């Protein structure tokens, strides 16, 4: 079957429009002649607005891209994998890699430039997760040894305080001191236990878990805990998510920590939403296995949000914004997610609330 010129043009246009990366084409004078939907989404610019206009006008805030397109147009040189580009779509920055190549017809004449943009958001998030895991790993050896050294004298202090308490009469003023000693020993012991949980290797016990049952049970208990407050906990579950392999005990600890954090964030009045879905934008590839879809669990609150300067430090051990916190809860959450080969993402806007997204591979 032969195709006419118009059909062939439509065929190639459909191919370009179906490509997941952003594609822009300019002619020899730098005028935009083609822009696919992926490029529109990445740049936040409509093709109707820019086709027929010089490239440097809509992209004047991205001098790197302008320079790449003009250099390729002038020299015919390929410029590939330039990864220091950030595109702004509204207030949202998107890291991208950019590559340019000359558009050459069959006669060898250069008639324009092709610019390819690839969204690196997922890559950057994976890199951030790896850096966090490496940081915890380097901390692990020191922290584990320190924790064991602390527990031994701590046990002696607690035993001595208990013996002293028994020797004192009920009306003795010294009993208040022993009570404080025992309370503080218990607090330090809790910190040490959390530190050991963070640094000690634990072999996963994977089994088929029902994600919605785990989260549903936790929500039931937490609703009772906030029964006297005006806090609403909503659930929106994707019924298509099947049981998948994970460590149920660790997932329970993970989601309990995140839900309790959301409750603390909203205070006396607020809304907490827990949404599950299959995440189409992420897939994990295991060596020797097929690509695996990801399950996303979003836990959002309408609390005060987290200042931007604190967001990068939240997963760092011992960093806390709470008066009585240990600063280990989110670090432990990060460790649990990493052990499941997943991702833990944070989005927060001061004054509007916070969203923690847990992404886990859907392994069955």
C-alpha positions in Angstrom: 0.0 0.0 0.0 1.3 3.4 -1.0 0.7 6.6 0.9 0.1 10.1 -0.5 2.2 13.1 0.7 -0.6 14.3 3.1 -1.0 10.8 4.6 2.7 10.4 5.0 2.9 13.8 6.7 0.1 12.9 9.1 1.8 9.5 9.8 5.0 11.1 10.8 3.2 13.8 12.8 1.4 11.1 14.8 4.8 9.5 15.5 6.2 12.8 16.9 3.1 13.5 18.9 3.3 10.0 20.5 6.9 10.4 21.7 7.1 10.7 25.5 10.0 13.2 25.3 9.5 16.8 24.3 10.3 17.5 20.6 10.7 21.0 19.1 11.9 21.7 15.5 13.1 25.0 14.1 13.9 26.0 10.5 17.2 27.4 9.4 16.2 30.9 10.7 15.4 29.6 14.2 11.6 29.8 13.7 9.6 27.0 15.5 7.9 24.8 13.0 6.9 21.8 15.2 6.2 21.1 18.8 4.7 17.9 20.2 2.4 17.6 23.2 5.1 16.4 25.6 7.1 19.6 24.9 4.0 21.6 25.6 3.6 19.9 28.9 7.3 20.3 29.9 7.5 24.0 28.9 4.0 25.1 29.8 3.8 26.8 26.4 1.1 26.1 23.8 2.3 25.2 20.3 -0.3 27.5 18.9 1.4 30.4 20.6 4.9 29.6 19.4 4.7 27.9 16.0 5.9 30.4 13.4 7.8 32.5 15.9 11.6 32.7 16.6 12.7 30.1 19.2 14.5 32.7 21.3 11.3 34.7 22.0 9.3 32.1 24.1 12.5 30.6 25.5 14.3 33.9 26.5 14.3 32.7 30.1 16.2 29.5 29.1 19.4 31.0 27.6 21.0 27.5 27.7 18.4 26.1 25.3 18.6 29.2 23.0 22.4 28.8 22.9 22.2 25.1 22.1 19.7 25.6 19.2 21.7 28.5 17.7 25.0 26.7 17.9 23.6 23.6 16.3 22.0 25.8 13.6 25.3 27.6 12.9 27.7 24.6 13.0 25.6 21.5 12.4 27.0 20.1 15.7 25.2 17.6 17.9 24.9 18.7 21.5 23.6 15.9 23.7 22.7 15.1 27.3 22.9 18.6 28.7 21.4 18.0 32.1 21.6 21.4 33.8 18.4 22.8 32.5 15.4 23.7 34.7 12.1 24.7 33.1 9.5 26.6 35.0 5.8 25.8 34.4 4.1 28.3 36.6 5.8 28.0 40.1 6.8 24.4 39.4 10.4 23.8 38.4 11.1 20.7 36.2 14.6 19.4 35.7 15.2 18.3 32.1 18.0 17.0 29.9 18.3 18.7 26.5 19.9 17.5 23.2 20.0 19.2 19.8 20.9 17.8 16.4 20.7 19.3 12.9 17.7 18.4 10.7 19.1 17.1 7.5 17.2 16.2 4.3 18.2 13.5 1.8 20.5 15.8 -0.2 22.6 16.5 2.9 21.3 20.0 3.3 20.7 21.3 6.9 17.2 22.7 7.0 16.8 23.2 10.7 17.4 22.0 14.3 15.7 19.3 16.4 15.6 19.9 20.2 14.8 16.9 22.5 13.7 17.5 26.1 13.5 14.7 28.6 11.9 15.1 32.0 14.4 14.2 34.8 12.0 14.6 37.7 11.9 10.8 38.4 15.6 10.4 37.9 16.3 13.2 40.4 14.0 11.7 43.0 15.7 8.3 42.6 19.1 9.9 43.0 17.9 11.8 46.1 16.6 8.5 47.6 20.0 6.8 46.9 21.8 9.7 48.6 19.6 9.4 51.6 20.1 5.6 51.8 23.9 6.1 51.6 23.8 8.7 54.3 21.9 6.3 56.6 24.3 3.5 55.8 27.4 5.5 56.7 25.7 6.5 59.9 24.7 3.0 60.7 28.0 1.5 62.0 28.8 4.4 64.3 25.2 4.7 65.6 24.8 0.9 66.3 28.0 0.8 68.3 27.0 3.9 70.2 23.5 2.6 71.0 24.8 -0.6 72.4 27.3 1.3 74.6 24.5 3.5 75.9 22.1 0.7 76.8 24.5 -1.0 79.3 25.0 1.9 81.7 21.4 3.0 81.1 20.2 -0.3 82.5 22.3 0.2 85.6 20.9 3.7 86.2 17.3 2.5 85.8 17.9 -0.4 88.3 19.6 1.9 90.8 16.7 4.4 90.6 14.1 1.7 91.1 15.9 0.4 94.2 16.2 3.9 95.5 12.4 4.5 95.0 11.6 1.4 97.0 13.7 2.6 99.9 11.9 6.0 100.1 8.7 6.6 101.9 5.6 7.6 100.0 5.7 11.2 101.4 9.4 11.7 100.7 10.3 14.6 98.4 13.1 12.4 96.9 10.5 10.2 95.3 9.8 13.0 92.8 13.4 13.0 91.8 13.4 9.2 91.3 10.3 9.5 89.2 12.0 12.0 86.9 15.0 9.8 86.7 13.0 6.8 85.6 11.0 8.9 83.1 14.1 10.3 81.5 15.8 6.9 81.4 12.7 5.5 79.6 12.9 8.4 77.1 16.6 7.8 76.4 15.9 4.1 76.1 13.2 4.9 73.5 15.7 7.0 71.5 18.2 4.2 71.6 15.7 1.6 70.5 14.6 3.8 67.6 18.3 4.4 66.7 18.9 0.6 66.7 15.8 0.2 64.5 17.2 2.7 62.1 20.7 1.3 61.9 20.4 -2.5 62.5 19.9 -4.6 59.4 16.6 -6.5 59.4 15.7 -9.2 56.9 12.4 -8.5 55.2 9.7 -11.0 55.7 7.7 -10.6 52.5 4.2 -12.0 52.3 1.1 -11.2 50.3 -0.3 -8.1 52.1 -3.6 -6.4 51.7 -2.5 -2.7 51.7 -6.0 -1.4 52.2 -6.6 -3.6 55.3 -3.4 -2.4 56.9 -4.2 1.3 56.3 -8.0 0.8 57.1 -7.2 -0.7 60.5 -4.8 2.1 61.3 -7.4 4.7 60.3 -10.0 3.0 62.6 -7.7 3.2 65.6 -6.5 6.8 64.9 -10.1 8.0 64.5 -10.8 6.8 68.0 -7.6 8.6 69.2 -9.0 11.9 67.8 -12.6 11.4 68.6 -12.7 14.5 70.8 -11.1 16.7 68.2 -12.5 18.1 64.9 -10.2 16.0 62.8 -11.5 14.1 59.8 -9.7 11.1 58.3 -10.8 10.3 54.7 -9.9 7.2 52.7 -10.0 6.9 48.9 -8.7 3.5 47.9 -8.1 2.1 44.4 -10.0 -1.2 44.4 -7.9 -2.5 41.6 -4.7 -2.8 43.8 -4.2 -6.5 44.5 -2.3 -8.1 47.4 1.4 -7.7 46.8 4.7 -8.9 48.5 5.9 -6.8 51.4 6.7 -7.0 55.1 3.4 -6.3 56.8 4.9 -5.4 60.2 7.2 -2.8 58.6 4.4 -1.3 56.4 2.2 -1.0 59.5 5.0 0.9 61.3 5.6 3.1 58.2 2.0 4.1 57.7 1.3 4.5 61.4 4.2 7.0 61.7 3.0 9.0 58.7 -0.7 9.1 59.8 0.3 10.1 63.3 2.5 12.9 61.9 -0.4 14.2 59.8 -2.7 14.2 62.9 -0.1 16.1 64.9 0.3 18.6 62.0 -3.4 19.5 61.9 -3.8 19.9 65.6 -7.4 20.3 66.9 -9.1 20.9 63.6 -8.2 19.5 60.2 -8.6 17.1 57.3 -6.4 14.1 56.5 -6.8 12.3 53.2 -5.3 8.9 52.4 -5.4 8.0 48.7 -4.1 4.8 47.0 -3.5 4.3 43.3 -1.4 2.5 40.8 1.2 5.1 39.7 1.5 5.0 35.9 4.6 7.3 35.7 6.9 5.0 37.7 8.1 1.5 37.0 10.9 -0.4 38.8 13.1 -2.7 36.7 14.7 -5.7 38.5 17.7 -7.5 37.0 16.4 -10.6 35.2 12.8 -9.6 35.7 10.1 -7.7 33.9 9.3 -4.1 34.8 7.1 -3.7 37.9 4.4 -1.2 38.4 4.3 1.0 41.5 1.6 1.5 44.1 1.3 5.1 45.4 -0.1 5.9 48.8 -0.6 9.7 49.4 -1.1 10.9 53.0 -2.0 14.6 52.9 -3.0 17.1 55.6 -4.3 20.7 55.5 -2.0 21.7 58.4 0.4 24.6 58.4 2.9 23.0 56.0 6.7 22.7 56.4 9.0 25.7 55.6 11.2 25.0 52.5 14.4 25.3 54.5 13.3 22.4 56.7 12.1 20.0 54.0 15.5 18.8 52.9 16.5 18.0 56.5 13.3 16.2 57.6 14.7 12.8 56.8 18.0 13.4 58.5 18.4 11.5 61.8 17.8 13.6 65.0 16.4 16.6 63.1 12.9 17.4 64.5 10.5 20.2 64.6 8.6 18.7 67.6 9.3 19.7 71.2 9.2 16.0 72.3 10.3 14.3 69.1 13.5 12.2 68.6 14.0 13.1 65.0 14.2 9.4 64.0 10.6 8.7 62.9 10.9 9.9 59.3 14.4 8.5 58.9 13.0 5.1 59.9 10.1 5.5 57.4 12.7 6.3 54.7 14.6 3.2 55.7 11.5 1.0 55.5 10.6 2.3 52.1 14.2 1.9 50.8 14.3 -1.7 52.0 11.1 -2.3 49.9 12.9 -0.7 46.9 10.4 2.1 46.9 10.4 5.9 47.1 9.2 8.3 49.8 8.4 11.8 48.5 7.5 15.0 50.3 5.5 18.0 49.0 4.6 20.8 51.3 3.5 24.4 50.9 3.6 26.6 54.0 0.0 27.6 54.9 -1.6 24.9 52.6 -0.5 21.6 54.0 1.8 18.6 53.4 1.6 15.4 51.3 3.8 12.4 51.9 3.8 9.9 49.0 4.9 6.3 49.5 5.7 4.4 46.3 6.1 0.6 46.5 6.8 -1.9 43.8 3.7 -4.0 42.9 5.4 -7.4 43.2 3.0 -10.4 43.3 
